[in-house]
Amino acid sequence: MKNKENRRISPAMVFILLFGVVSLLSDMTHEGAASIQGSYLSLIGASATTIGFISGLGELLGYSLRYVFGKIADRTKKYWALTIAGYLIDTLVVPLMAFVGPHGWIWACVLLSIQRVGKAIKKPSKDTILSFAATQEKVGKSFGIQEMLDQIGAFLGPLFLYVIMLFKVDSDTYRTYAFCFLLLLIPALATIFMLLFTKHKFPNPENFEPQPKKREKFKMRASFVLYIAGISLFALGFLDYSLIGMHITKVFVDAGSKIITSQTLPLIYSGAMIIDAISALIFGRLYDRFGVLSLIIATALSSIFSLFIFNFASVPMLLIGVALWGIGMGAQESIMKAVVTTMVPKDSRATGYGIFECSFGLFGFLGSWLMGAIYDTSIIALIVVSIAAQALSIPCYLISYARKKKESDNSQVLI
C-alpha cells in the first residue's frame, strides 16, 4: 500500500499539469492566430520588412518589459495578480484582429504589440511559480511537460482554424481569416476560466519550494552572463514564424501549389507545434540526465532550419525545415528555462527570468528586423546569418557550463 501511495501524483505535479492546461488553451488562442498572422498582415497591406519589424518589435516589447515585471514580481510577490492580468490581455486581444479592416495593417500591428505586452506582464510570474513546483520534481521534466501541453494547444489552434476554413468557403480570404480570429474568443475565455480555477486550487504555489536557510542575493555571475550571451545569439538567428509564413505563402500558395494552399497553411504551423511538444519533453528529460549536452544537441539541430525552408522550393524540404524550427522552439521553452531555475535563487528568480526574457527578446527583435530586411535583398545572406548566429551560441553554453562548475561550492553539475 505504501508503494502505491508513493506512486500517486504529487500536488506539485497536479499544479504543473493544471498550468499546462492553461497554457494549452492560451496557445490554442494566440498560436492559432500566429498560423495565419503573416499571411493576414500581407493580405491587408504589410510588406516583408514591415512584418519582420513588427514581429521583432512585438518580441522586443514582450521580452524587454519582462525584466521590469520580473522585478515587480520579486518585490511585491504578487505572482498570481500579474499572471492573471497578463493572460487577460494576451488572450482577449487576439479576437480583436477580426475588426481591423481590409487595409488595417497598422491597427493589426498595434494589437499585436499590445498582446506582447500582456505576455510581458504574465511570463516572469508564471515561470517563477512554475519553477517553485518544478523544484519538487525534476526541472527538465517539469518544464518539458509544461511545454508539451503548451504545444498541444499550439497544434490544436491552427487545426481549429483549418476546420473552420474547410467549411467556410462562401467568402474571400480576408473575410475567412477575420472570422477565424473572431472564433478564437472561445479558447481565450476558456483560458481565463482554467487560470482562475488553478489559482483557487493552489493560491500559494511558492510554498512548494522550501525557503532556503540562508537568503541569497542574485548576482550576475560570469556563468549566467555567458549563458545569457548564448541564448541571445540563438534568438538573433531564430526567425519569427510570421516571416516564415509569409515566405511559404509567396513561394507555394501564390504560386498555385496544390498541396500547400491558404486552407492547409495552418497545418504547417500545427506540425511545427507537435514537433515542439515532442522535442520539449524529450530534451527536458535529456537535460535532467545529461545537462548542457542536451541544449547543444537541440541548438545544433535547429540551427539549419533556414537552409531547408528558404533555399528550396520543395514541399519535403520545407517540412524538414519547419520540423527543425519546431525543435528550436521546444528547446527555448523547456531546457533554456530549466537552466535558469538551477542558476537563480528562489527570492530573485522572477528577476532572473526577466533578464533571460529581456535579452532573448531584444536580440529576437534585432534578428527579426534584420532577417526581414535581408529577405527582401538576399535569401542566401539570410540563411548564412541565421545559421551562424545560432551556431555561435554553442561555445557560450560550453564556457558557461565550465564557469558554473568552478563557481559551485560542490562538484554537482547544475547545468
C-alpha positions as a printed NumPy array, in Angstrom:
array([[  0.   ,   0.   ,   0.   ],
       [  2.854,   2.385,   0.8  ],
       [  4.375,   1.857,  -2.645],
       [  1.049,   2.684,  -4.267],
       [  0.76 ,   5.843,  -2.172],
       [  4.293,   6.849,  -3.136],
       [  3.396,   6.457,  -6.793],
       [  0.423,   8.804,  -6.522],
       [  0.751,  12.06 ,  -8.346],
       [  2.157,  14.803,  -6.126],
       [  0.407,  18.146,  -5.527],
       [  3.322,  19.832,  -7.299],
       [  2.735,  17.724, -10.408],
       [ -1.016,  18.411, -10.244],
       [ -0.201,  22.104, -10.28 ],
       [  2.196,  21.667, -13.228],
       [ -0.471,  19.768, -15.173],
       [ -3.217,  22.309, -14.405],
       [ -0.981,  25.144, -15.5  ],
       [ -0.173,  23.063, -18.551],
       [ -3.868,  23.044, -19.445],
       [ -3.955,  26.83 , -19.022],
       [ -1.016,  27.09 , -21.408],
       [ -2.695,  24.659, -23.805],
       [ -5.795,  26.839, -24.078],
       [ -3.766,  30.05 , -24.232],
       [ -1.559,  28.72 , -27.012],
       [ -4.592,  27.438, -28.854],
       [ -5.644,  31.094, -28.968],
       [ -2.516,  33.007, -29.947],
       [ -0.697,  30.255, -31.855],
       [ -3.847,  29.638, -33.84 ],
       [ -3.665,  33.31 , -34.702],
       [  0.064,  33.068, -35.455],
       [ -0.528,  30.367, -38.074],
       [ -2.355,  32.886, -40.315],
       [ -0.847,  36.087, -38.935],
       [  1.897,  36.506, -41.547],
       [ -0.47 ,  35.866, -44.427],
       [ -3.124,  38.112, -42.857],
       [ -0.703,  41.013, -42.43 ],
       [  0.494,  40.61 , -46.013],
       [ -3.114,  40.453, -47.226],
       [ -4.067,  43.734, -45.509],
       [ -1.068,  45.636, -46.851],
       [  2.1  ,  44.971, -44.813],
       [  5.44 ,  44.389, -46.602],
       [  8.057,  41.761, -45.701],
       [ 10.207,  44.413, -43.998],
       [  7.193,  45.681, -42.049],
       [  6.218,  42.175, -40.965],
       [  9.778,  41.465, -39.848],
       [  9.964,  44.795, -37.994],
       [  6.582,  44.455, -36.285],
       [  7.236,  40.841, -35.349],
       [ 10.542,  41.894, -33.855],
       [  9.07 ,  44.979, -32.163],
       [  6.367,  42.829, -30.612],
       [  9.024,  40.453, -29.348],
       [ 11.052,  43.403, -28.038],
       [  8.067,  44.752, -26.079],
       [  7.062,  41.299, -24.927],
       [ 10.527,  40.362, -23.73 ],
       [ 12.187,  43.623, -22.641],
       [  9.29 ,  44.56 , -20.351],
       [  9.584,  41.165, -18.701],
       [ 12.623,  42.389, -16.798],
       [ 10.515,  45.228, -15.364],
       [  7.635,  42.95 , -14.42 ],
       [ 10.067,  40.361, -13.088],
       [ 11.466,  42.962, -10.684],
       [  7.923,  43.971,  -9.723],
       [  7.017,  40.334,  -9.06 ],
       [ 10.062,  39.775,  -6.845],
       [  9.386,  42.926,  -4.823],
       [  5.628,  42.529,  -4.409],
       [  5.334,  38.717,  -4.513],
       [  2.017,  39.285,  -6.361],
       [  2.677,  36.389,  -8.714],
       [ -0.951,  35.451,  -9.283],
       [ -2.185,  39.02 ,  -9.831],
       [  0.447,  39.688, -12.503],
       [ -0.136,  36.312, -14.145],
       [ -3.911,  36.827, -14.394],
       [ -3.597,  40.409, -15.682],
       [ -1.146,  39.27 , -18.344],
       [ -3.325,  36.397, -19.508],
       [ -6.362,  38.673, -19.813],
       [ -4.517,  40.997, -22.186],
       [ -2.624,  38.273, -24.051],
       [ -5.681,  36.21 , -24.955],
       [ -8.539,  38.693, -25.266],
       [ -6.705,  40.995, -27.695],
       [ -6.479,  38.237, -30.327],
       [-10.171,  38.202, -31.398],
       [ -9.998,  41.979, -31.969],
       [ -7.818,  41.292, -35.027],
       [-11.071,  40.416, -36.793],
       [-12.122,  44.077, -36.801],
       [ -9.065,  45.896, -38.226],
       [-10.462,  46.099, -41.771],
       [ -9.11 ,  45.017, -45.186],
       [ -6.428,  47.761, -45.131],
       [ -5.916,  47.914, -41.376],
       [ -2.38 ,  46.567, -41.089],
       [ -1.412,  49.445, -38.781],
       [ -4.192,  48.627, -36.311],
       [ -3.29 ,  44.941, -36.554],
       [  0.307,  45.766, -35.667],
       [ -0.865,  47.841, -32.678],
       [ -2.95 ,  44.929, -31.401],
       [ -0.039,  42.517, -31.827],
       [  2.162,  44.865, -29.794],
       [ -0.462,  45.08 , -27.021],
       [ -0.675,  41.297, -26.957],
       [  3.087,  41.091, -26.435],
       [  2.816,  43.497, -23.505],
       [  0.302,  41.106, -21.963],
       [  2.841,  38.332, -22.314],
       [  5.449,  40.557, -20.677],
       [  3.232,  41.035, -17.646],
       [  2.496,  37.355, -17.143],
       [  5.655,  35.481, -18.124],
       [  8.136,  36.158, -15.281],
       [  5.486,  35.457, -12.629],
       [  4.161,  32.413, -14.466],
       [  7.612,  30.9  , -14.959],
       [  8.541,  31.646, -11.363],
       [  5.532,  29.98 ,  -9.762],
       [  6.006,  27.044, -12.13 ],
       [  9.651,  26.82 , -11.033],
       [  8.524,  26.542,  -7.393],
       [  6.63 ,  23.363,  -8.248],
       [  9.384,  22.16 , -10.596],
       [ 11.881,  22.014,  -7.73 ],
       [  9.763,  19.223,  -6.23 ],
       [ 10.019,  17.275,  -9.465],
       [ 12.897,  17.198, -11.943],
       [ 13.162,  20.64 , -13.519],
       [ 13.795,  19.397, -17.053],
       [ 10.848,  17.025, -16.884],
       [  8.593,  19.679, -15.343],
       [  9.293,  22.335, -17.953],
       [  9.171,  19.664, -20.65 ],
       [  5.67 ,  18.58 , -19.583],
       [  4.569,  22.215, -19.414],
       [  5.866,  22.885, -22.914],
       [  4.378,  19.651, -24.271],
       [  0.882,  20.647, -23.114],
       [  1.539,  24.201, -24.277],
       [  2.356,  22.992, -27.772],
       [ -0.563,  20.587, -27.951],
       [ -2.595,  23.772, -27.706],
       [ -0.39 ,  25.337, -30.354],
       [ -1.223,  22.358, -32.582],
       [ -4.952,  22.441, -31.861],
       [ -5.245,  26.185, -32.539],
       [ -4.175,  26.069, -36.205],
       [ -6.089,  22.801, -36.632],
       [ -9.198,  24.523, -35.273],
       [ -8.778,  27.264, -37.893],
       [ -8.178,  24.7  , -40.633],
       [-11.507,  23.023, -39.847],
       [-13.236,  26.408, -39.921],
       [-11.721,  27.175, -43.323],
       [-12.864,  23.83 , -44.692],
       [-16.499,  24.745, -44.051],
       [-16.362,  28.485, -44.648],
       [-15.974,  28.526, -48.425],
       [-18.548,  31.208, -49.192],
       [-16.3  ,  34.25 , -48.637],
       [-12.946,  35.688, -49.741],
       [ -9.656,  35.027, -47.932],
       [ -9.765,  38.226, -45.882],
       [-13.262,  37.549, -44.525],
       [-12.357,  33.955, -43.789],
       [ -9.265,  34.963, -41.819],
       [-11.215,  37.658, -39.924],
       [-13.868,  35.088, -38.97 ],
       [-11.122,  32.756, -37.723],
       [ -9.713,  35.47 , -35.443],
       [-13.182,  36.107, -34.052],
       [-13.774,  32.45 , -33.165],
       [-10.526,  32.363, -31.212],
       [-12.524,  34.107, -28.48 ],
       [-13.709,  30.614, -27.451],
       [-10.322,  29.256, -26.273],
       [ -9.442,  32.719, -24.926],
       [-12.361,  32.634, -22.475],
       [-11.607,  29.013, -21.594],
       [ -8.046,  30.068, -20.714],
       [ -9.222,  32.636, -18.197],
       [-11.668,  30.198, -16.598],
       [ -8.992,  27.493, -16.197],
       [ -6.481,  30.002, -14.828],
       [ -8.885,  31.168, -12.114],
       [ -9.658,  27.537, -11.243],
       [ -5.941,  26.783, -10.857],
       [ -5.49 ,  29.801,  -8.587],
       [ -8.432,  28.637,  -6.479],
       [ -6.851,  25.196,  -6.037],
       [ -3.31 ,  26.491,  -5.392],
       [ -3.42 ,  30.057,  -4.012],
       [  0.167,  29.893,  -2.635],
       [  2.398,  27.956,  -5.09 ],
       [  5.544,  29.5  ,  -3.549],
       [  5.056,  27.052,  -0.676],
       [  6.095,  24.162,  -2.923],
       [  9.743,  25.211,  -2.677],
       [ 11.168,  25.372,   0.867],
       [ 12.627,  28.722,   1.858],
       [ 16.443,  28.468,   1.873],
       [ 18.12 ,  28.639,   5.292],
       [ 20.301,  31.471,   4.029],
       [ 18.827,  34.122,   1.769],
       [ 20.927,  34.563,  -1.345],
       [ 21.072,  37.787,  -3.28 ],
       [ 21.023,  37.498,  -7.039],
       [ 24.41 ,  38.199,  -8.604],
       [ 25.304,  38.459, -12.28 ],
       [ 27.95 ,  35.772, -12.164],
       [ 30.118,  35.067, -15.205],
       [ 28.34 ,  31.754, -15.852],
       [ 24.931,  33.478, -16.022],
       [ 26.251,  36.291, -18.236],
       [ 27.743,  33.754, -20.647],
       [ 24.514,  31.799, -20.652],
       [ 22.539,  34.957, -21.463],
       [ 25.012,  35.69 , -24.288],
       [ 24.349,  32.213, -25.669],
       [ 20.56 ,  32.448, -25.665],
       [ 20.814,  35.965, -27.147],
       [ 22.817,  34.705, -30.121],
       [ 20.314,  31.899, -30.554],
       [ 17.449,  34.426, -30.564],
       [ 19.28 ,  36.611, -33.094],
       [ 19.335,  33.798, -35.638],
       [ 15.974,  32.222, -34.834],
       [ 13.259,  33.602, -37.135],
       [  9.749,  34.523, -36.069],
       [  7.155,  32.345, -37.815],
       [  5.442,  35.388, -39.35 ],
       [  8.294,  35.745, -41.848],
       [  8.347,  32.011, -42.492],
       [  4.575,  32.039, -43.06 ],
       [  4.883,  34.921, -45.499],
       [  7.621,  33.074, -47.407],
       [  5.503,  29.926, -47.622],
       [  2.583,  31.982, -48.918],
       [  4.753,  33.657, -51.548],
       [  6.592,  30.555, -52.773],
       [  3.849,  27.945, -52.516],
       [  0.345,  29.387, -52.043],
       [  0.643,  32.278, -54.51 ],
       [  2.451,  30.022, -56.983],
       [ -0.589,  27.743, -57.112],
       [  0.684,  24.762, -55.116],
       [ -1.913,  22.   , -54.902],
       [ -0.555,  20.737, -51.587],
       [  0.055,  23.973, -49.671],
       [ -2.921,  26.301, -50.033],
       [ -4.402,  29.095, -47.923],
       [ -6.633,  26.429, -46.32 ],
       [ -3.809,  23.991, -45.494],
       [ -1.346,  26.668, -44.404],
       [ -2.324,  26.431, -40.699],
       [ -1.473,  22.718, -40.759],
       [  2.183,  23.542, -41.433],
       [  2.335,  25.519, -38.22 ],
       [  0.398,  22.816, -36.37 ],
       [  3.009,  20.285, -37.434],
       [  5.771,  22.524, -36.094],
       [  3.977,  22.763, -32.766],
       [  3.696,  18.982, -32.485],
       [  7.447,  18.695, -33.099],
       [  7.908,  21.426, -30.496],
       [  5.838,  19.485, -27.937],
       [  7.613,  16.167, -28.502],
       [ 11.098,  17.692, -28.562],
       [ 10.416,  19.705, -25.386],
       [  9.509,  16.553, -23.484],
       [ 12.44 ,  14.553, -24.885],
       [ 15.056,  17.252, -24.41 ],
       [ 13.66 ,  18.154, -20.982],
       [ 14.281,  14.604, -19.816],
       [ 17.674,  14.544, -21.532],
       [ 18.57 ,  17.735, -19.648],
       [ 17.887,  16.038, -16.306],
       [ 20.337,  13.288, -17.29 ],
       [ 22.977,  14.974, -19.449],
       [ 22.734,  18.674, -18.647],
       [ 24.202,  21.126, -21.151],
       [ 24.768,  18.426, -23.798],
       [ 21.02 ,  18.275, -24.468],
       [ 20.943,  22.039, -25.102],
       [ 23.858,  21.792, -27.531],
       [ 22.202,  18.974, -29.5  ],
       [ 18.898,  20.858, -29.745],
       [ 20.657,  24.042, -30.867],
       [ 22.751,  22.215, -33.466],
       [ 19.68 ,  20.548, -34.946],
       [ 17.555,  23.686, -35.121],
       [ 20.315,  25.976, -36.405],
       [ 19.99 ,  24.763, -40.014],
       [ 16.213,  25.135, -40.389],
       [ 16.552,  28.222, -42.62 ],
       [ 18.573,  26.249, -45.188],
       [ 15.669,  23.872, -45.801],
       [ 12.868,  26.452, -45.625],
       [ 14.352,  29.234, -47.749],
       [ 16.813,  27.508, -50.102],
       [ 14.445,  25.02 , -51.744],
       [ 11.055,  25.436, -53.386],
       [ 10.246,  21.882, -52.357],
       [  7.487,  20.693, -50.046],
       [  9.57 ,  17.864, -48.451],
       [ 12.472,  20.254, -47.78 ],
       [ 10.056,  22.826, -46.376],
       [  8.601,  20.264, -43.982],
       [ 12.082,  19.232, -42.796],
       [ 12.944,  22.874, -42.171],
       [  9.734,  23.55 , -40.252],
       [ 10.359,  20.421, -38.133],
       [ 13.859,  21.659, -37.251],
       [ 12.377,  25.063, -36.401],
       [  9.945,  23.253, -34.085],
       [ 12.872,  21.6  , -32.281],
       [ 14.331,  25.056, -31.661],
       [ 11.023,  26.228, -30.217],
       [ 10.905,  23.215, -27.911],
       [ 14.412,  23.951, -26.637],
       [ 13.507,  27.591, -25.905],
       [ 10.561,  26.762, -23.688],
       [ 11.914,  23.741, -21.826],
       [ 15.684,  23.4  , -21.497],
       [ 16.546,  27.104, -21.59 ],
       [ 14.06 ,  27.896, -18.818],
       [ 15.081,  24.882, -16.742],
       [ 18.661,  26.2  , -16.695],
       [ 17.508,  29.495, -15.154],
       [ 15.823,  27.607, -12.288],
       [ 19.153,  25.983, -11.371],
       [ 21.161,  29.226, -11.607],
       [ 18.992,  31.784,  -9.783],
       [ 17.918,  31.672,  -6.079],
       [ 14.228,  31.481,  -5.19 ],
       [ 13.741,  35.045,  -3.945],
       [ 15.206,  36.566,  -7.109],
       [ 14.003,  34.081,  -9.688],
       [ 11.443,  36.358, -11.326],
       [ 14.256,  38.861, -11.882],
       [ 16.405,  36.103, -13.345],
       [ 13.631,  35.12 , -15.711],
       [ 13.101,  38.789, -16.519],
       [ 16.746,  39.162, -17.554],
       [ 16.524,  35.951, -19.569],
       [ 13.351,  37.057, -21.357],
       [ 14.551,  40.638, -21.883],
       [ 17.814,  39.541, -23.513],
       [ 16.069,  36.936, -25.627],
       [ 13.518,  39.5  , -26.771],
       [ 15.987,  42.262, -27.556],
       [ 18.03 ,  40.029, -29.811],
       [ 14.883,  38.4  , -31.184],
       [ 13.72 ,  41.874, -32.188],
       [ 17.035,  42.716, -33.837],
       [ 17.074,  39.341, -35.56 ],
       [ 13.512,  39.582, -36.872],
       [ 14.065,  43.107, -38.158],
       [ 17.409,  42.168, -39.716],
       [ 16.061,  38.973, -41.298],
       [ 13.041,  40.794, -42.7  ],
       [ 15.315,  43.368, -44.345],
       [ 17.746,  40.725, -45.62 ],
       [ 14.869,  38.661, -47.005],
       [ 13.986,  41.493, -49.391],
       [ 17.554,  41.551, -50.751],
       [ 19.277,  38.159, -50.402],
       [ 17.899,  34.785, -49.328],
       [ 21.411,  33.3  , -49.194],
       [ 22.564,  36.028, -46.785],
       [ 19.533,  35.354, -44.57 ],
       [ 20.428,  31.655, -44.375],
       [ 24.098,  32.337, -43.564],
       [ 23.334,  34.887, -40.835],
       [ 20.666,  32.68 , -39.251],
       [ 22.872,  29.575, -39.078],
       [ 25.991,  31.455, -37.931],
       [ 24.254,  33.28 , -35.068],
       [ 22.694,  30.109, -33.675],
       [ 25.917,  28.11 , -34.046],
       [ 27.857,  30.763, -32.104],
       [ 25.592,  30.196, -29.102],
       [ 27.075,  26.72 , -28.534],
       [ 30.538,  27.901, -27.356],
       [ 28.79 ,  30.26 , -24.922],
       [ 26.866,  27.358, -23.393],
       [ 30.039,  25.306, -23.028],
       [ 32.039,  28.111, -21.403],
       [ 29.093,  28.943, -19.114],
       [ 28.948,  25.295, -18.078],
       [ 32.647,  25.278, -17.24 ],
       [ 32.428,  28.513, -15.247],
       [ 29.41 ,  27.259, -13.299],
       [ 31.368,  24.211, -12.204],
       [ 34.114,  26.469, -10.862],
       [ 31.626,  28.738,  -9.089],
       [ 29.804,  25.897,  -7.393],
       [ 30.786,  25.003,  -3.84 ],
       [ 30.417,  21.298,  -4.603],
       [ 31.079,  19.022,  -7.536],
       [ 27.409,  18.708,  -8.572],
       [ 26.816,  19.822, -12.165],
       [ 23.986,  22.389, -12.123],
       [ 23.586,  22.969, -15.859]])
